[in-house]
């Protein structure tokens, strides 16, 4: 029996020994964790460089080496420069250049500041393929990107703006703001970028920890993680995410996409990227689906860097993230061809001719028409030769090309360019039938074209939570050019939307101007968890007198205003930030400072028209109407469809006793803003004063049609009919005035006059 029980006895003893040993080890671990861990936990996280990361993360490091992130930027030397600098001449009317070597330095002779040719030294390479640009150091800490680049495939120099006039004083010229690396490029091409722009000195002291996009650009400063990893295993304290600031594993799909978005989006920044943001809009404000950047249906038009298109996609809504398709370190696709898509989509259904209707071999040659990306991610070139795919992963819609003039994957992406859009639409209908889902592009297009009924459609789109936030926010932005109580209500509702981009757009374009209403609607957003929303609310509330706030509200506004000013001062090298600060100081009652910022915005970019418009209003308030008129005319010469500017110019011309010219511009504005009742009312009154009674009647009737309960509009039309000897018509509108304001003496007297006139009429 003893022999039988011996193994169990041995196991019991071993188990007892393990318990005895584990308890002291656990206590020792706790003691080590407390004594050693406390020392490193006191230190803030700082950047340490990829060399520190490499020993433990060799596989990731090897994948990253040679990637586009690795080659994002580098000092110019014989291992990084790909262009031909062997005394090569590039002939071009806009940008002639000679590339040569001098004392082992890479040099270019080309047109510089003031239109004069000079020699410039290449300091850095910028990118790797399919093109490589070159950076040149300028006074004031600037690095400027040369607009002649090297085509790495064709191995030749080319001009980045073919067919465009880019004189040396143009913002787009390589010596000016559009090609300034510090503000336009640096944050996304280097690690731990601190821009450091000094506006009074108009200079930069830009710094970085690593010249390219390295480990900590995505993972955040790694010193605390390194300190944690260097502790003895038993001494490492329990910590989230191995003490890295940015969590890249075990996150939501949205968080993973937003990890890439600060660089892979068209946006403006609220400050240096410090890796501590809780929400994307704490750091940047992405562009909406604006004309010029996107087509009406949301397809990419300009260089928008993926995020704005991807968040429109069904893939994004179904939690597909960038890393499902791209290796996060090498940036290469994880699979080739349709294998990339059939990770999720059924091969037999979607990778079949019954779905895509294309051959793999056409006329004896391999064909890529069967590839998913050819239909769902059509490419187009940017920077002349850089083909980029639209990441909205949309279903091709040739019918929308016919209706809206937008591109489609069939006939405008290099596949069937020799065929018409009508042909593509007919073939598509043969394959998939006539049924089509409604598309938000038709609504956005109708809003921009001022199609009758567009306002109501925009309102429905802005309210519909089934559409992407960027789409609903764009609908709100388009609504800002419309008027009426329904529009006001749509903006008021959007202030409490779950999507931060919708809230930001709503408060930015809020129609309410009455101070008490602004306080009621906007003050809650001073406490918004998202910085972009919070600071925009503060900017809107700047015009409200202090006495209308509770003390805690004043404190919140002051804090958010300080955040707003800091965010705008960060970008004072751009026109938009100067314009925004001009608006702010105008609202705060400092017109002199407002004028200074408006003029600086115009100096930076003469074609950016909002500061010209607002400066004109500021000058008009001081009676300096000649310059105000000049500024408004400049805008309309460059942008004839800016109908609100035409409206402002019309009112100014009337004030300057030029009523005939004013009426012409009012008519232009009314044509462009057909549902703006106040505009039609003003046009009607002006035309009436000029004796243009038929036009006046049409304009005033339109105003009443838009706002049937507006007392002023009703009176304007009733007064017109009364003065034209039409008391019956006048009475109809006078009685409606009484319904709106039963106690109004004006309405009562007008009704009495009309009835008396009718009795006296033979």
C-alpha positions in Angstrom: 0.0 0.0 0.0 2.9 2.4 0.8 4.4 1.5 -2.6 1.0 2.3 -4.3 0.7 5.7 -2.5 4.2 6.9 -3.0 3.7 8.8 -6.3 0.7 10.7 -4.8 2.8 11.6 -1.8 5.6 12.8 -4.0 3.2 15.0 -6.0 1.8 16.4 -2.8 5.2 17.3 -1.5 6.1 18.9 -4.9 2.9 20.9 -4.9 3.6 22.1 -1.3 7.1 23.2 -2.3 5.7 25.1 -5.3 3.2 27.0 -3.1 6.0 27.7 -0.6 8.3 29.0 -3.4 5.6 30.9 -5.4 4.5 33.0 -2.4 7.9 34.5 -1.8 8.5 34.9 -5.5 5.2 36.8 -5.8 6.1 39.0 -2.8 9.6 39.6 -4.4 7.9 40.5 -7.7 5.7 43.0 -5.9 8.6 44.5 -4.1 10.8 44.8 -7.2 7.8 46.2 -9.1 7.3 48.8 -6.5 11.0 49.7 -5.9 12.3 49.6 -9.4 9.0 50.5 -11.3 8.4 53.7 -9.3 11.7 55.1 -10.6 10.9 54.8 -14.3 7.2 55.7 -13.9 8.2 59.2 -12.8 9.8 59.9 -16.1 7.7 61.3 -19.0 7.7 59.4 -22.3 10.3 60.8 -24.8 11.4 59.7 -28.2 14.3 57.2 -28.3 14.8 56.3 -32.0 14.4 53.2 -34.0 17.9 51.9 -33.1 16.6 51.3 -29.5 13.5 49.4 -30.9 15.3 47.2 -33.4 17.0 44.6 -31.1 13.6 43.4 -29.8 11.6 44.0 -32.9 13.9 42.8 -35.7 11.2 41.4 -37.9 9.1 44.6 -37.9 12.3 46.6 -38.5 13.3 44.5 -41.5 9.8 44.9 -43.0 9.9 48.7 -42.5 13.4 49.1 -44.1 13.0 50.1 -47.7 9.4 51.1 -47.2 7.9 54.4 -48.3 7.9 55.4 -44.7 11.6 54.7 -44.5 12.3 56.7 -47.6 9.8 59.5 -46.7 12.8 61.9 -46.4 16.6 61.6 -46.2 19.7 63.8 -46.5 20.8 64.1 -50.1 23.7 61.8 -50.8 24.8 59.2 -53.3 22.6 56.4 -51.7 19.4 58.5 -51.5 19.4 60.7 -54.6 17.7 59.0 -57.6 17.7 61.9 -60.0 20.3 62.6 -62.7 22.6 65.5 -61.6 25.2 64.9 -64.3 25.0 68.4 -65.7 21.5 67.7 -67.2 19.3 70.5 -68.6 15.5 70.4 -68.2 13.8 72.7 -70.7 10.4 74.1 -69.6 8.8 77.5 -70.1 7.6 77.7 -66.5 10.5 76.0 -64.8 13.8 75.6 -66.8 16.5 73.9 -64.7 20.0 72.6 -64.9 21.0 69.8 -62.5 24.7 69.4 -61.7 27.3 68.5 -59.0 29.5 71.0 -57.3 32.0 70.1 -54.6 30.2 66.8 -54.1 26.9 68.7 -53.5 23.8 68.2 -55.5 22.8 71.5 -57.2 20.1 73.0 -59.4 20.1 76.3 -61.3 16.5 77.5 -61.8 14.1 80.4 -61.4 14.0 81.4 -57.7 12.5 84.3 -55.7 11.6 87.3 -57.8 11.8 85.4 -61.0 15.6 85.4 -61.1 17.7 82.4 -61.9 20.2 81.2 -59.3 22.0 78.1 -58.0 20.5 76.2 -55.2 21.8 73.3 -53.1 19.7 70.2 -52.6 19.5 69.4 -48.9 17.1 66.5 -48.7 15.4 63.9 -50.8 11.6 63.7 -50.5 10.0 60.3 -51.3 11.3 57.4 -53.3 8.9 56.2 -56.1 7.2 56.7 -58.5 8.7 60.2 -58.2 11.3 61.8 -56.0 11.3 65.5 -55.0 14.1 67.6 -53.6 14.2 70.1 -50.7 16.2 73.3 -50.8 17.0 75.4 -47.7 15.8 79.0 -47.6 16.2 81.8 -45.1 13.9 81.7 -42.1 14.4 78.0 -41.5 12.4 77.1 -44.5 12.8 74.0 -46.7 11.1 74.4 -50.1 10.1 71.5 -52.4 11.4 72.0 -56.0 8.5 71.6 -58.5 10.7 69.8 -61.0 10.8 66.1 -59.8 12.4 62.9 -61.0 10.3 60.2 -62.6 11.9 57.0 -61.2 10.3 54.7 -63.8 11.0 56.7 -67.0 14.2 58.1 -65.4 13.6 61.7 -66.5 12.8 65.1 -65.0 9.3 66.5 -65.2 7.3 69.6 -64.1 4.6 69.0 -61.5 2.2 71.6 -62.9 2.1 71.0 -66.7 -0.1 73.5 -68.6 -0.4 75.8 -65.6 1.0 79.4 -65.3 3.0 79.5 -62.1 4.8 82.8 -61.9 7.3 83.4 -59.1 4.8 85.5 -57.0 2.1 82.7 -57.2 1.4 80.8 -53.9 1.9 77.6 -55.9 5.5 78.5 -57.0 8.2 76.4 -55.5 9.6 79.3 -53.5 6.2 80.2 -51.9 3.8 78.8 -49.3 2.3 75.9 -51.2 5.7 74.2 -51.6 6.9 74.9 -48.0 8.0 71.7 -46.4 7.7 73.0 -42.8 4.0 73.6 -43.0 2.7 71.5 -45.9 4.7 68.3 -45.7 6.9 67.9 -42.6 4.5 66.5 -40.0 3.8 63.4 -42.2 7.4 62.8 -43.5 9.3 62.9 -40.2 9.0 61.6 -36.7 8.3 63.8 -33.7 8.0 66.9 -35.9 7.8 70.2 -34.0 7.0 72.9 -36.6 7.8 76.0 -34.4 6.6 78.8 -36.6 7.3 82.4 -35.4 4.7 84.6 -37.0 6.2 88.0 -36.1 9.6 86.9 -37.5 8.0 84.9 -40.3 10.5 82.1 -39.6 10.7 78.4 -38.6 12.8 76.5 -36.1 11.4 73.1 -37.1 12.9 70.0 -35.4 12.4 66.3 -35.5 13.8 63.2 -33.7 14.1 61.1 -36.9 14.1 62.5 -40.4 11.8 59.8 -41.8 8.6 58.1 -40.7 10.0 55.7 -38.1 8.6 53.4 -35.3 7.6 56.2 -32.9 5.7 58.1 -35.6 2.9 55.5 -35.2 3.6 54.0 -31.7 4.4 57.3 -29.9 7.5 58.1 -27.8 8.9 54.8 -26.6 11.1 55.6 -23.6 8.6 54.3 -21.0 8.1 51.1 -23.0 11.9 50.7 -23.2 12.3 51.3 -19.5 9.6 48.8 -18.8 11.1 46.2 -21.1 14.6 46.7 -19.6 13.4 45.8 -16.1 13.8 42.2 -14.9 10.7 40.3 -16.0 9.6 39.8 -12.4 10.0 43.5 -11.7 7.9 44.8 -14.6 4.7 46.4 -13.2 1.3 45.6 -14.6 0.7 48.2 -17.2 -1.6 48.7 -20.2 -0.2 48.3 -23.7 3.4 47.5 -22.4 3.6 51.2 -21.5 3.3 52.5 -25.1 1.2 55.6 -25.5 -0.5 54.5 -28.7 -2.3 51.2 -28.7 -2.0 49.4 -32.0 -3.3 46.0 -31.0 -6.5 45.0 -29.4 -8.3 48.1 -30.6 -11.5 48.9 -32.6 -11.4 49.1 -36.3 -12.1 52.8 -36.1 -9.2 53.4 -33.8 -6.9 51.6 -36.2 -8.1 53.7 -39.1 -7.7 56.9 -37.1 -4.1 55.9 -36.3 -3.3 56.4 -39.9 -5.7 59.3 -40.6 -3.6 62.2 -39.2 -1.3 61.8 -42.2 -3.5 60.0 -44.7 -6.2 62.6 -44.8 -6.8 66.1 -46.3 -7.1 68.2 -43.2 -5.8 71.1 -41.2 -4.0 70.6 -37.9 -4.8 71.9 -34.4 -1.1 71.6 -33.3 1.9 69.4 -33.3 0.9 65.7 -33.1 1.7 64.7 -29.5 0.3 61.2 -29.7 -2.0 61.8 -26.7 -5.2 62.6 -28.4 -8.3 60.6 -27.4 -10.2 61.5 -30.6 -9.1 62.2 -34.2 -10.6 65.7 -34.1 -8.5 66.6 -31.1 -5.6 66.9 -33.4 -6.9 67.5 -37.0 -10.1 68.7 -38.7 -10.6 66.5 -41.9 -11.9 68.2 -45.0 -15.4 67.6 -46.0 -16.5 66.4 -49.5 -15.9 69.8 -50.9 -16.1 70.7 -54.6 -12.6 70.7 -56.0 -11.4 68.0 -53.5 -14.1 65.5 -54.3 -16.7 64.9 -57.0 -20.3 65.4 -56.1 -20.7 61.7 -55.4 -17.7 61.6 -53.1 -15.1 60.2 -55.5 -11.7 61.7 -55.2 -10.9 64.6 -57.4 -7.9 66.3 -55.8 -5.1 64.8 -53.6 -7.1 63.9 -50.5 -4.9 61.1 -49.0 -7.4 58.2 -48.6 -9.2 58.8 -45.2 -12.0 61.0 -46.5 -12.8 58.5 -49.2 -12.4 55.4 -47.1 -14.9 56.5 -44.3 -17.6 56.7 -47.0 -17.1 53.0 -47.7 -19.2 50.0 -46.7 -15.9 48.4 -45.7 -15.3 51.1 -43.0 -18.9 50.6 -41.7 -18.2 46.9 -41.5 -15.0 47.3 -39.4 -12.5 46.6 -42.1 -9.2 48.4 -41.2 -6.2 49.5 -43.2 -4.1 46.6 -41.8 -6.6 44.1 -43.3 -5.1 44.9 -46.7 -1.8 46.5 -46.0 1.2 45.2 -44.0 1.6 47.9 -41.3 5.4 47.9 -41.5 6.3 47.3 -45.1 3.1 49.0 -46.3 2.8 46.4 -49.1 -0.4 44.7 -49.9 -0.9 41.4 -48.0 -2.0 39.5 -51.1 -1.9 40.0 -54.9 -4.8 40.4 -57.2 -8.3 39.3 -56.1 -6.8 37.2 -53.3 -6.7 40.4 -51.3 -10.5 40.8 -51.5 -11.4 37.1 -51.2 -9.9 37.1 -47.7 -13.5 38.1 -46.9 -15.6 37.9 -50.0 -16.7 34.5 -51.3 -14.5 33.4 -54.3 -17.3 31.5 -56.1 -19.6 34.5 -55.9 -17.4 37.5 -56.5 -14.3 36.2 -58.3 -16.4 34.9 -61.1 -17.3 36.1 -64.6 -21.0 36.0 -63.5 -20.2 38.9 -61.2 -17.5 41.0 -63.0 -18.3 40.0 -66.6 -14.7 40.3 -67.7 -12.1 37.9 -69.1 -8.8 37.1 -67.6 -7.3 36.8 -71.1 -8.5 39.1 -73.9 -7.4 38.6 -77.5 -4.6 36.4 -76.4 -3.2 38.9 -73.9 -3.6 38.9 -70.0 -6.3 41.3 -69.0 -6.8 42.9 -65.6 -10.5 43.8 -66.2 -11.5 41.0 -63.9 -9.7 42.5 -60.9 -11.9 43.8 -58.1 -9.9 47.0 -57.8 -10.4 48.0 -61.4 -14.1 48.4 -60.8 -14.2 49.3 -57.1 -11.0 51.2 -56.6 -10.4 53.1 -59.9 -7.0 55.0 -60.0 -6.1 58.3 -61.4 -2.7 60.1 -61.4 -1.7 62.9 -59.0 1.5 64.8 -59.2 1.4 63.9 -62.9 2.6 60.2 -62.6 1.5 59.0 -59.1 -1.5 56.7 -59.7 -3.6 56.4 -56.6 -6.7 54.4 -55.9 -10.0 55.7 -54.7 -10.6 54.0 -51.3 -14.3 54.5 -51.1 -14.6 51.0 -52.7 -17.9 52.0 -54.4 -20.1 50.2 -56.9 -19.5 51.6 -60.4 -22.3 53.9 -61.4 -22.2 55.0 -65.1 -25.7 56.3 -64.6 -24.4 58.9 -62.1 -21.8 59.9 -64.7 -24.6 60.7 -67.1 -26.6 62.5 -64.4 -23.9 64.4 -62.5 -20.9 64.4 -64.7 -18.8 62.4 -62.2 -16.2 59.8 -63.3 -16.9 56.1 -63.4 -14.7 53.0 -63.4 -15.9 51.7 -66.8 -15.2 54.5 -69.3 -12.9 56.9 -67.5 -10.3 54.9 -65.7 -8.1 53.6 -68.6 -10.3 50.6 -69.3 -12.8 51.6 -71.9 -11.7 55.2 -72.6 -12.6 54.7 -76.3 -16.3 54.1 -75.4 -18.9 56.6 -74.4 -20.5 56.9 -71.0 -23.9 56.0 -72.6 -22.3 52.7 -73.8 -21.0 52.0 -70.3 -24.4 52.7 -68.7 -26.2 50.4 -71.2 -23.7 47.6 -70.7 -24.0 47.9 -67.0 -27.8 47.8 -67.2 -27.6 44.6 -69.3 -25.5 42.9 -66.6 -27.1 44.2 -63.4 -30.6 45.4 -64.4 -32.2 48.8 -64.0 -32.6 48.9 -60.3 -30.3 51.5 -58.6 -30.0 52.6 -55.0 -30.4 56.3 -54.2 -27.1 58.0 -53.9 -26.2 61.0 -51.8 -24.3 62.4 -54.7 -27.5 63.5 -56.4 -28.5 65.4 -53.2 -25.2 67.2 -52.8 -25.2 68.1 -56.5 -28.7 69.4 -56.3 -27.8 71.5 -53.3 -24.8 73.0 -55.1 -26.9 73.7 -58.3 -29.7 75.2 -56.2 -32.2 72.8 -57.8 -35.8 73.4 -56.5 -36.4 71.1 -53.5 -32.7 70.6 -52.8 -32.9 72.2 -49.4 -35.4 69.6 -48.1 -33.3 66.8 -49.6 -30.1 68.2 -47.9 -31.9 68.4 -44.6 -33.0 64.7 -44.8 -29.5 63.7 -45.8 -28.0 65.6 -42.9 -30.3 63.9 -40.4 -30.1 60.4 -41.7 -27.8 58.3 -39.4 -27.5 55.6 -42.0 -25.1 57.7 -44.1 -21.4 58.3 -43.2 -20.7 61.2 -40.9 -18.5 62.9 -43.5 -21.5 62.8 -45.9 -24.0 64.2 -43.4 -21.5 66.9 -42.4 -21.0 67.9 -46.1 -24.8 68.1 -46.5 -24.9 70.5 -43.5 -22.1 72.6 -45.0 -24.1 72.9 -48.2 -27.2 73.9 -46.2 -25.3 77.0 -45.0 -26.0 78.6 -48.3 -29.8 78.1 -47.8 -32.2 79.8 -45.5 -35.5 79.2 -43.8 -36.7 77.8 -40.4 -36.2 74.2 -41.5 -32.6 74.9 -42.2 -32.2 76.5 -38.8 -33.8 73.5 -37.1 -31.5 71.1 -39.0 -28.4 72.9 -37.7 -29.8 73.1 -34.2 -30.5 69.3 -34.2 -27.0 68.6 -35.5 -25.4 70.3 -32.6 -26.1 67.2 -30.5 -25.3 64.6 -33.2 -23.2 61.6 -32.1 -20.6 62.2 -34.9 -18.0 64.8 -33.9 -17.6 66.0 -37.6 -21.3 66.7 -37.8 -21.3 68.7 -34.6 -18.2 70.6 -35.7 -19.8 71.5 -39.0 -23.1 72.4 -37.3 -21.6 74.9 -34.9 -19.3 76.3 -37.6 -22.2 77.1 -39.8 -24.9 77.7 -37.3 -27.6 80.1 -38.7 -28.6 81.7 -35.5 -27.2 85.1 -34.9 -29.3 86.3 -31.9 -27.1 86.3 -28.8 -29.5 84.6 -26.4 -30.2 81.8 -28.8 -26.5 81.3 -29.5 -25.9 80.9 -25.8 -28.7 78.4 -25.4 -27.6 76.3 -28.4 -23.9 76.5 -28.3 -22.8 76.7 -24.6 -23.2 72.9 -24.1 -20.5 72.4 -26.8 -18.0 74.3 -24.7 -17.9 71.1 -22.7 -17.6 68.8 -25.6 -15.1 66.0 -25.2 -13.7 66.7 -28.7 -11.3 69.6 -29.0 -12.3 70.7 -32.6 -16.0 71.0 -31.5 -15.2 72.7 -28.3 -12.9 75.4 -29.8 -15.3 76.1 -32.7 -18.1 76.7 -30.2 -16.0 79.2 -28.3 -15.2 81.0 -31.6 -18.9 81.3 -32.4 -19.7 82.5 -28.9 -17.0 85.2 -29.0 -19.5 87.8 -30.2 -21.8 87.3 -27.2 -21.6 89.8 -24.4 -20.2 88.5 -21.1 -23.3 89.3 -19.1 -25.3 86.7 -21.0 -23.2 83.9 -19.5 -23.2 82.2 -16.1 -19.8 82.4 -14.4 -19.0 78.7 -15.1 -19.9 79.3 -18.7 -17.6 82.3 -19.0 -14.8 80.2 -17.6 -15.4 77.4 -20.1 -15.5 79.9 -22.9 -12.3 81.5 -21.9 -10.6 78.1 -21.7 -11.9 77.0 -25.1 -11.0 80.3 -26.6 -7.5 80.0 -25.4 -7.4 76.5 -27.1 -8.8 78.0 -30.3 -6.3 80.9 -30.4 -3.4 78.5 -29.8 -4.6 76.2 -32.6 -4.9 79.0 -35.1 -1.5 80.5 -34.1 0.0 77.1 -34.8 -1.0 77.6 -38.5 -0.3 81.3 -39.0 1.9 80.3 -41.9 -1.4 79.6 -43.7 -4.1 82.1 -44.9 -7.0 80.3 -43.2 -5.6 80.6 -39.7 -5.1 84.4 -40.1 -8.6 84.7 -41.5 -10.1 82.8 -38.6 -8.2 85.0 -36.1 -9.4 88.0 -38.0 -13.0 86.9 -37.5 -12.4 86.2 -33.9 -10.9 89.6 -33.0 -13.6 91.3 -35.0 -16.2 89.5 -32.9 -14.3 90.3 -29.7 -14.5 94.0 -30.6 -10.9 94.6 -31.8 -11.3 95.7 -35.5 -7.6 96.9 -35.7 -6.3 93.5 -34.8 -8.9 91.9 -37.1 -7.7 94.0 -40.0 -4.1 93.0 -39.3 -4.9 89.3 -39.6 -7.2 89.7 -42.6 -4.4 91.6 -44.5 -1.8 89.0 -43.5 -4.1 86.2 -44.9 -4.4 88.1 -48.2 -0.7 88.6 -48.3 -0.1 84.9 -47.8 -2.6 83.8 -50.5 -4.2 86.4 -52.7 -6.6 83.9 -54.2 -8.1 82.9 -50.8 -11.2 85.1 -50.9 -12.9 84.9 -47.5 -10.5 87.4 -45.8 -11.0 89.8 -48.7 -14.7 89.6 -48.2 -14.6 90.1 -44.4 -12.0 92.9 -44.7 -14.4 94.6 -47.1 -17.1 94.5 -44.5 -14.7 95.8 -41.9 -13.7 98.7 -44.2 -17.3 99.5 -45.0 -18.1 99.9 -41.3 -15.4 102.6 -41.2 -16.7 104.3 -44.4 -13.7 103.2 -46.5 -15.9 102.0 -49.3 -13.6 102.5 -52.2 -11.2 99.8 -51.1 -14.1 97.6 -49.9 -15.6 97.8 -53.4 -12.3 96.9 -55.0 -11.8 93.9 -52.8 -15.3 92.5 -53.5 -14.9 93.1 -57.3 -11.6 91.2 -57.2 -13.3 88.2 -55.6 -16.1 88.1 -58.2 -13.6 88.5 -61.0 -11.8 85.4 -59.8 -14.9 83.5 -58.6 -18.1 84.6 -60.4 -20.2 82.1 -58.6 -19.6 83.6 -55.1 -23.2 84.8 -54.8 -23.0 85.9 -51.2 -20.1 88.2 -52.2 -22.3 89.6 -55.1 -25.0 90.2 -52.5 -22.5 92.1 -50.3 -21.2 94.2 -53.2 -24.8 95.0 -54.2 -25.6 96.4 -50.8 -22.4 98.4 -50.8 -23.1 99.9 -54.2 -26.5 101.0 -53.1 -24.9 102.6 -50.0 -22.5 104.3 -52.4 -25.4 105.7 -54.4 -24.9 103.4 -57.3 -28.4 101.7 -57.2 -28.4 100.5 -60.9 -25.2 98.6 -60.4 -26.4 97.4 -57.1 -29.6 96.0 -58.6 -27.6 94.1 -61.2 -25.5 92.4 -58.6 -28.5 91.7 -56.4 -30.2 90.0 -59.4 -27.1 87.9 -59.9 -27.1 86.9 -56.2 -30.8 86.1 -56.3 -30.3 83.9 -59.3 -27.5 82.0 -57.5 -29.4 81.8 -54.1 -33.0 81.3 -55.2 -34.3 80.3 -51.7 -32.8 83.2 -49.7 -35.9 85.2 -48.9 -34.2 88.3 -47.5 -32.2 88.7 -50.7 -35.3 88.6 -52.9 -37.0 91.1 -50.6 -34.1 93.5 -50.9 -34.0 93.1 -54.7 -37.7 93.8 -54.9 -37.5 97.0 -52.8 -34.5 98.2 -54.9 -36.2 97.5 -58.2 -39.3 99.2 -57.0 -37.3 102.3 -56.2 -35.8 102.2 -59.7 -39.3 102.0 -61.3 -38.8 98.3 -62.3 -42.2 97.3 -61.0 -42.5 94.0 -62.9 -39.2 92.7 -61.6 -40.0 94.1 -58.1 -43.3 92.2 -58.0 -41.6 88.9 -59.1 -38.8 89.3 -56.4 -41.2 90.2 -53.6 -43.6 87.4 -54.5 -40.6 85.0 -54.3 -39.7 86.3 -50.9 -43.2 85.8 -49.6 -43.3 82.3 -51.2 -40.2 81.4 -49.3 -41.3 82.9 -45.9 -45.1 83.2 -46.0 -45.3 84.4 -42.4 -42.6 87.1 -42.6 -44.3 90.4 -41.7 -41.8 92.6 -43.6 -42.0 90.6 -46.8 -45.8 90.7 -46.7 -45.8 94.4 -46.2 -43.3 94.9 -49.0 -45.6 93.2 -51.5 -48.8 94.8 -50.1 -47.2 98.2 -50.3 -46.1 97.6 -53.9 -49.7 96.7 -54.9 -51.1 99.6 -53.0 -48.8 102.0 -54.8 -49.6 100.5 -58.2 -53.4 101.0 -57.5 -54.2 97.4 -56.9 -56.0 97.5 -53.5 -57.5 94.1 -54.0 -54.2 92.4 -54.3 -52.8 94.6 -51.5 -55.6 93.6 -49.2 -54.9 89.9 -49.5 -51.4 90.4 -48.2 -52.4 93.1 -45.6 -54.9 90.6 -44.1 -52.1 88.0 -43.8 -50.0 90.7 -42.0 -52.8 90.9 -39.5 -52.8 87.2 -39.0 -49.1 87.3 -38.2 -49.3 90.4 -36.0 -52.9 91.0 -35.0 -52.0 94.1 -32.9 -49.9 95.8 -35.5 -51.2 99.3 -36.2 -49.4 99.2 -39.6 -51.3 96.1 -40.6 -54.6 97.5 -39.3 -54.2 100.8 -41.1 -53.2 99.1 -44.4 -56.2 96.8 -44.3 -58.5 99.7 -43.6 -57.0 101.7 -46.5 -57.4 98.8 -48.9 -61.0 98.2 -48.0 -61.8 101.9 -48.3 -60.1 102.0 -51.6 -62.1 99.1 -52.9 -65.4 100.7 -51.8 -64.4 103.9 -53.6 -63.4 102.1 -56.7 -66.2 102.6 -59.4 
